[in-house]
Amino acid sequence: MSYCVATDEGVIALARLQSMQNMRLIHVKNVSIRGICELLVVGESLNKVKLLVEFKETLPWHIIEHAEKRGCRLRWMDKD
């Protein structure tokens, strides 16, 4: 989903799909920190999520920990 326009509700709905295993959210317009937090919580089938490194400092640690504990690998990308 990189370099597109989406909404929090849209990416959360995709994360809820049982077939969704990987998400790459680099430069996605209109997706907030709240939306990323929620998709990391509800995306039970997600194995890997790529996010901009700037979100690593912004996301609450307990959300990152929750995703990693259930087996989701978070990859931090540094893209301009």
N, CA, C and O atoms as CSV, one atom per row, in Angstrom:
chain,resi,resn,atom,element,x,y,z
A,1,MET,N,N,0.820,-1.189,0.000
A,1,MET,CA,C,0.000,0.000,0.000
A,1,MET,C,C,0.860,1.247,0.000
A,1,MET,O,O,0.364,2.317,0.353
A,2,SER,N,N,2.077,1.164,-0.365
A,2,SER,CA,C,2.955,2.325,-0.315
A,2,SER,C,C,2.592,3.353,-1.376
A,2,SER,O,O,2.110,3.021,-2.459
A,3,TYR,N,N,2.838,4.609,-1.032
A,3,TYR,CA,C,2.654,5.739,-1.947
A,3,TYR,C,C,1.225,5.817,-2.491
A,3,TYR,O,O,1.014,5.963,-3.695
A,4,CYS,N,N,0.257,5.719,-1.588
A,4,CYS,CA,C,-1.138,5.836,-2.003
A,4,CYS,C,C,-1.916,6.624,-0.953
A,4,CYS,O,O,-1.367,7.031,0.071
A,5,VAL,N,N,-3.180,6.829,-1.220
A,5,VAL,CA,C,-4.072,7.503,-0.284
A,5,VAL,C,C,-5.009,6.441,0.292
A,5,VAL,O,O,-5.631,5.681,-0.450
A,6,ALA,N,N,-5.101,6.396,1.601
A,6,ALA,CA,C,-5.981,5.438,2.272
A,6,ALA,C,C,-6.548,6.124,3.510
A,6,ALA,O,O,-6.254,7.290,3.774
A,7,THR,N,N,-7.344,5.408,4.248
A,7,THR,CA,C,-7.882,5.919,5.506
A,7,THR,C,C,-7.528,4.944,6.614
A,7,THR,O,O,-7.162,3.797,6.358
A,8,ASP,N,N,-7.640,5.412,7.844
A,8,ASP,CA,C,-7.437,4.520,8.982
A,8,ASP,C,C,-8.374,3.321,8.880
A,8,ASP,O,O,-7.960,2.174,9.053
A,9,GLU,N,N,-9.634,3.605,8.598
A,9,GLU,CA,C,-10.633,2.539,8.521
A,9,GLU,C,C,-10.293,1.528,7.429
A,9,GLU,O,O,-10.513,0.329,7.599
A,10,GLY,N,N,-9.763,2.005,6.322
A,10,GLY,CA,C,-9.410,1.119,5.210
A,10,GLY,C,C,-8.270,0.171,5.545
A,10,GLY,O,O,-8.360,-1.029,5.286
A,11,VAL,N,N,-7.187,0.709,6.126
A,11,VAL,CA,C,-6.059,-0.167,6.454
A,11,VAL,C,C,-6.395,-1.101,7.614
A,11,VAL,O,O,-5.885,-2.220,7.674
A,12,ILE,N,N,-7.241,-0.656,8.527
A,12,ILE,CA,C,-7.678,-1.523,9.626
A,12,ILE,C,C,-8.521,-2.678,9.080
A,12,ILE,O,O,-8.358,-3.824,9.497
A,13,ALA,N,N,-9.414,-2.372,8.154
A,13,ALA,CA,C,-10.233,-3.421,7.543
A,13,ALA,C,C,-9.354,-4.439,6.820
A,13,ALA,O,O,-9.601,-5.641,6.913
A,14,LEU,N,N,-8.335,-3.974,6.103
A,14,LEU,CA,C,-7.417,-4.900,5.422
A,14,LEU,C,C,-6.642,-5.743,6.423
A,14,LEU,O,O,-6.440,-6.937,6.203
A,15,ALA,N,N,-6.207,-5.136,7.515
A,15,ALA,CA,C,-5.447,-5.866,8.530
A,15,ALA,C,C,-6.274,-6.963,9.182
A,15,ALA,O,O,-5.723,-7.962,9.645
A,16,ARG,N,N,-7.585,-6.787,9.223
A,16,ARG,CA,C,-8.471,-7.788,9.833
A,16,ARG,C,C,-8.671,-9.020,8.956
A,16,ARG,O,O,-9.104,-10.062,9.449
A,17,LEU,N,N,-8.364,-8.919,7.672
A,17,LEU,CA,C,-8.540,-10.057,6.773
A,17,LEU,C,C,-7.609,-11.197,7.169
A,17,LEU,O,O,-6.418,-10.983,7.391
A,18,GLN,N,N,-8.148,-12.393,7.257
A,18,GLN,CA,C,-7.343,-13.552,7.645
A,18,GLN,C,C,-6.239,-13.856,6.634
A,18,GLN,O,O,-5.217,-14.444,6.986
A,19,SER,N,N,-6.445,-13.458,5.383
A,19,SER,CA,C,-5.446,-13.724,4.343
A,19,SER,C,C,-4.351,-12.654,4.287
A,19,SER,O,O,-3.371,-12.821,3.561
A,20,MET,N,N,-4.499,-11.577,5.029
A,20,MET,CA,C,-3.502,-10.508,5.018
A,20,MET,C,C,-2.355,-10.879,5.955
A,20,MET,O,O,-2.523,-10.939,7.173
A,21,GLN,N,N,-1.198,-11.124,5.368
A,21,GLN,CA,C,-0.044,-11.523,6.165
A,21,GLN,C,C,1.046,-10.459,6.200
A,21,GLN,O,O,1.763,-10.342,7.193
A,22,ASN,N,N,1.176,-9.686,5.129
A,22,ASN,CA,C,2.215,-8.666,5.047
A,22,ASN,C,C,1.604,-7.338,4.627
A,22,ASN,O,O,0.743,-7.288,3.749
A,23,MET,N,N,2.056,-6.271,5.256
A,23,MET,CA,C,1.619,-4.932,4.869
A,23,MET,C,C,2.836,-4.024,4.804
A,23,MET,O,O,3.711,-4.068,5.669
A,24,ARG,N,N,2.877,-3.210,3.778
A,24,ARG,CA,C,3.931,-2.208,3.646
A,24,ARG,C,C,3.238,-0.850,3.582
A,24,ARG,O,O,2.552,-0.535,2.609
A,25,LEU,N,N,3.421,-0.068,4.606
A,25,LEU,CA,C,2.746,1.225,4.721
A,25,LEU,C,C,3.788,2.342,4.708
A,25,LEU,O,O,4.092,2.934,5.744
A,26,ILE,N,N,4.321,2.616,3.542
A,26,ILE,CA,C,5.344,3.646,3.370
A,26,ILE,C,C,4.724,4.795,2.588
A,26,ILE,O,O,4.259,4.609,1.463
A,27,HIS,N,N,4.718,5.971,3.180
A,27,HIS,CA,C,4.151,7.176,2.550
A,27,HIS,C,C,2.696,6.973,2.129
A,27,HIS,O,O,2.325,7.250,0.988
A,28,VAL,N,N,1.886,6.493,3.053
A,28,VAL,CA,C,0.449,6.341,2.820
A,28,VAL,C,C,-0.218,7.556,3.437
A,28,VAL,O,O,-0.142,7.779,4.645
A,29,LYS,N,N,-0.874,8.337,2.592
A,29,LYS,CA,C,-1.524,9.560,3.063
A,29,LYS,C,C,-2.822,9.236,3.789
A,29,LYS,O,O,-3.515,8.273,3.458
A,30,ASN,N,N,-3.135,10.051,4.774
A,30,ASN,CA,C,-4.383,10.001,5.545
A,30,ASN,C,C,-4.457,8.855,6.549
A,30,ASN,O,O,-5.524,8.609,7.110
A,31,VAL,N,N,-3.366,8.156,6.788
A,31,VAL,CA,C,-3.352,7.116,7.817
A,31,VAL,C,C,-2.613,7.691,9.022
A,31,VAL,O,O,-1.458,8.106,8.924
A,32,SER,N,N,-3.303,7.705,10.152
A,32,SER,CA,C,-2.752,8.315,11.358
A,32,SER,C,C,-2.046,7.280,12.236
A,32,SER,O,O,-2.095,6.078,11.976
A,33,ILE,N,N,-1.401,7.778,13.265
A,33,ILE,CA,C,-0.777,6.903,14.259
A,33,ILE,C,C,-1.842,6.018,14.904
A,33,ILE,O,O,-1.606,4.836,15.151
A,34,ARG,N,N,-3.010,6.591,15.175
A,34,ARG,CA,C,-4.106,5.805,15.758
A,34,ARG,C,C,-4.466,4.633,14.863
A,34,ARG,O,O,-4.684,3.522,15.346
A,35,GLY,N,N,-4.529,4.878,13.545
A,35,GLY,CA,C,-4.851,3.821,12.595
A,35,GLY,C,C,-3.795,2.731,12.562
A,35,GLY,O,O,-4.118,1.545,12.497
A,36,ILE,N,N,-2.528,3.136,12.609
A,36,ILE,CA,C,-1.441,2.155,12.615
A,36,ILE,C,C,-1.476,1.339,13.910
A,36,ILE,O,O,-1.285,0.123,13.887
A,37,CYS,N,N,-1.718,2.008,15.028
A,37,CYS,CA,C,-1.828,1.298,16.308
A,37,CYS,C,C,-2.938,0.250,16.256
A,37,CYS,O,O,-2.748,-0.900,16.653
A,38,GLU,N,N,-4.082,0.666,15.767
A,38,GLU,CA,C,-5.214,-0.264,15.736
A,38,GLU,C,C,-4.967,-1.431,14.791
A,38,GLU,O,O,-5.306,-2.569,15.117
A,39,LEU,N,N,-4.380,-1.168,13.624
A,39,LEU,CA,C,-4.129,-2.283,12.701
A,39,LEU,C,C,-3.119,-3.257,13.283
A,39,LEU,O,O,-3.209,-4.456,13.018
A,40,LEU,N,N,-2.154,-2.775,14.074
A,40,LEU,CA,C,-1.207,-3.687,14.716
A,40,LEU,C,C,-1.870,-4.528,15.802
A,40,LEU,O,O,-1.422,-5.637,16.090
A,41,VAL,N,N,-2.924,-4.009,16.396
A,41,VAL,CA,C,-3.648,-4.754,17.426
A,41,VAL,C,C,-4.621,-5.754,16.811
A,41,VAL,O,O,-4.680,-6.901,17.252
A,42,VAL,N,N,-5.377,-5.344,15.809
A,42,VAL,CA,C,-6.423,-6.218,15.249
A,42,VAL,C,C,-5.923,-7.144,14.148
A,42,VAL,O,O,-6.609,-8.107,13.805
A,43,GLY,N,N,-4.762,-6.883,13.594
A,43,GLY,CA,C,-4.247,-7.690,12.482
A,43,GLY,C,C,-3.626,-8.985,12.958
A,43,GLY,O,O,-2.407,-9.147,12.908
A,44,GLU,N,N,-4.444,-9.899,13.415
A,44,GLU,CA,C,-3.961,-11.137,14.025
A,44,GLU,C,C,-3.203,-12.043,13.057
A,44,GLU,O,O,-2.369,-12.837,13.492
A,45,SER,N,N,-3.469,-11.943,11.768
A,45,SER,CA,C,-2.765,-12.804,10.810
A,45,SER,C,C,-1.528,-12.123,10.217
A,45,SER,O,O,-0.825,-12.728,9.407
A,46,LEU,N,N,-1.256,-10.887,10.604
A,46,LEU,CA,C,-0.090,-10.182,10.066
A,46,LEU,C,C,1.206,-10.793,10.586
A,46,LEU,O,O,1.399,-10.948,11.792
A,47,ASN,N,N,2.086,-11.136,9.654
A,47,ASN,CA,C,3.400,-11.669,10.002
A,47,ASN,C,C,4.488,-10.613,9.904
A,47,ASN,O,O,5.479,-10.657,10.634
A,48,LYS,N,N,4.293,-9.656,8.987
A,48,LYS,CA,C,5.309,-8.634,8.773
A,48,LYS,C,C,4.637,-7.333,8.364
A,48,LYS,O,O,3.756,-7.316,7.504
A,49,VAL,N,N,5.065,-6.240,8.995
A,49,VAL,CA,C,4.568,-4.906,8.660
A,49,VAL,C,C,5.780,-3.995,8.501
A,49,VAL,O,O,6.633,-3.911,9.385
A,50,LYS,N,N,5.839,-3.312,7.355
A,50,LYS,CA,C,6.906,-2.344,7.112
A,50,LYS,C,C,6.335,-0.948,7.288
A,50,LYS,O,O,5.310,-0.591,6.708
A,51,LEU,N,N,7.039,-0.163,8.116
A,51,LEU,CA,C,6.624,1.202,8.428
A,51,LEU,C,C,7.829,2.128,8.326
A,51,LEU,O,O,8.978,1.689,8.387
A,52,LEU,N,N,7.546,3.403,8.172
A,52,LEU,CA,C,8.622,4.389,8.187
A,52,LEU,C,C,9.265,4.434,9.567
A,52,LEU,O,O,8.579,4.309,10.581
A,53,VAL,N,N,10.563,4.611,9.603
A,53,VAL,CA,C,11.308,4.632,10.853
A,53,VAL,C,C,10.818,5.739,11.785
A,53,VAL,O,O,10.949,5.615,13.003
A,54,GLU,N,N,10.263,6.805,11.245
A,54,GLU,CA,C,9.761,7.895,12.086
A,54,GLU,C,C,8.634,7.439,13.014
A,54,GLU,O,O,8.425,8.036,14.070
A,55,PHE,N,N,7.907,6.387,12.630
A,55,PHE,CA,C,6.830,5.875,13.477
A,55,PHE,C,C,7.360,5.103,14.675
A,55,PHE,O,O,6.640,4.924,15.658
A,56,LYS,N,N,8.594,4.647,14.614
A,56,LYS,CA,C,9.165,3.882,15.719
A,56,LYS,C,C,9.204,4.717,16.995
A,56,LYS,O,O,9.009,4.191,18.091
A,57,GLU,N,N,9.453,5.999,16.856
A,57,GLU,CA,C,9.492,6.894,18.007
A,57,GLU,C,C,8.103,7.352,18.431
A,57,GLU,O,O,7.914,7.769,19.573
A,58,THR,N,N,7.134,7.280,17.531
A,58,THR,CA,C,5.796,7.807,17.777
A,58,THR,C,C,4.832,6.755,18.319
A,58,THR,O,O,3.965,7.064,19.137
A,59,LEU,N,N,4.984,5.516,17.863
A,59,LEU,CA,C,4.076,4.451,18.303
A,59,LEU,C,C,4.322,4.102,19.767
A,59,LEU,O,O,5.471,4.018,20.201
A,60,PRO,N,N,3.250,3.898,20.529
A,60,PRO,CA,C,3.423,3.484,21.923
A,60,PRO,C,C,4.146,2.131,21.996
A,60,PRO,O,O,3.864,1.220,21.217
A,61,TRP,N,N,5.066,2.023,22.929
A,61,TRP,CA,C,5.852,0.800,23.051
A,61,TRP,C,C,4.970,-0.429,23.276
A,61,TRP,O,O,5.269,-1.496,22.738
A,62,HIS,N,N,3.899,-0.310,24.049
A,62,HIS,CA,C,3.065,-1.488,24.321
A,62,HIS,C,C,2.391,-2.005,23.051
A,62,HIS,O,O,2.092,-3.196,22.966
A,63,ILE,N,N,2.146,-1.152,22.070
A,63,ILE,CA,C,1.562,-1.589,20.792
A,63,ILE,C,C,2.601,-2.381,19.999
A,63,ILE,O,O,2.299,-3.440,19.449
A,64,ILE,N,N,3.819,-1.860,19.946
A,64,ILE,CA,C,4.908,-2.566,19.258
A,64,ILE,C,C,5.137,-3.924,19.920
A,64,ILE,O,O,5.263,-4.942,19.241
A,65,GLU,N,N,5.188,-3.927,21.228
A,65,GLU,CA,C,5.406,-5.164,21.978
A,65,GLU,C,C,4.280,-6.172,21.735
A,65,GLU,O,O,4.541,-7.365,21.579
A,66,HIS,N,N,3.034,-5.699,21.704
A,66,HIS,CA,C,1.885,-6.576,21.455
A,66,HIS,C,C,2.020,-7.263,20.095
A,66,HIS,O,O,1.839,-8.475,19.987
A,67,ALA,N,N,2.336,-6.490,19.067
A,67,ALA,CA,C,2.466,-7.050,17.721
A,67,ALA,C,C,3.604,-8.061,17.664
A,67,ALA,O,O,3.455,-9.136,17.082
A,68,GLU,N,N,4.729,-7.725,18.262
A,68,GLU,CA,C,5.884,-8.622,18.220
A,68,GLU,C,C,5.648,-9.899,19.023
A,68,GLU,O,O,6.111,-10.969,18.627
A,69,LYS,N,N,4.943,-9.805,20.133
A,69,LYS,CA,C,4.664,-10.993,20.955
A,69,LYS,C,C,3.801,-12.008,20.223
A,69,LYS,O,O,3.939,-13.212,20.439
A,70,ARG,N,N,2.914,-11.534,19.361
A,70,ARG,CA,C,2.076,-12.484,18.630
A,70,ARG,C,C,2.719,-12.924,17.320
A,70,ARG,O,O,2.087,-13.604,16.510
A,71,GLY,N,N,3.987,-12.533,17.111
A,71,GLY,CA,C,4.744,-13.043,15.972
A,71,GLY,C,C,4.840,-12.132,14.770
A,71,GLY,O,O,5.307,-12.561,13.714
A,72,CYS,N,N,4.417,-10.898,14.895
A,72,CYS,CA,C,4.492,-9.952,13.777
A,72,CYS,C,C,5.848,-9.254,13.815
A,72,CYS,O,O,6.214,-8.638,14.816
A,73,ARG,N,N,6.581,-9.358,12.720
A,73,ARG,CA,C,7.871,-8.666,12.630
A,73,ARG,C,C,7.635,-7.266,12.078
A,73,ARG,O,O,7.004,-7.097,11.034
A,74,LEU,N,N,8.137,-6.288,12.775
A,74,LEU,CA,C,8.041,-4.906,12.309
A,74,LEU,C,C,9.367,-4.529,11.676
A,74,LEU,O,O,10.429,-4.701,12.274
A,75,ARG,N,N,9.292,-4.014,10.459
A,75,ARG,CA,C,10.474,-3.574,9.727
A,75,ARG,C,C,10.396,-2.075,9.570
A,75,ARG,O,O,9.373,-1.548,9.135
A,76,TRP,N,N,11.448,-1.391,9.914
A,76,TRP,CA,C,11.484,0.059,9.901
A,76,TRP,C,C,12.271,0.524,8.697
A,76,TRP,O,O,13.458,0.226,8.574
A,77,MET,N,N,11.611,1.262,7.797
A,77,MET,CA,C,12.212,1.715,6.555
A,77,MET,C,C,12.537,3.203,6.651
A,77,MET,O,O,11.769,3.978,7.221
A,78,ASP,N,N,13.665,3.590,6.097
A,78,ASP,CA,C,14.070,4.990,6.062
A,78,ASP,C,C,13.970,5.459,4.614
A,78,ASP,O,O,14.947,5.393,3.867
A,79,LYS,N,N,12.807,5.925,4.226
A,79,LYS,CA,C,12.541,6.373,2.854
A,79,LYS,C,C,12.184,7.848,2.861
A,79,LYS,O,O,11.414,8.302,3.707
A,80,ASP,N,N,12.736,8.583,1.935
A,80,ASP,CA,C,12.392,10.003,1.795
A,80,ASP,C,C,11.373,10.211,0.707
A,80,ASP,O,O,10.967,11.345,0.450
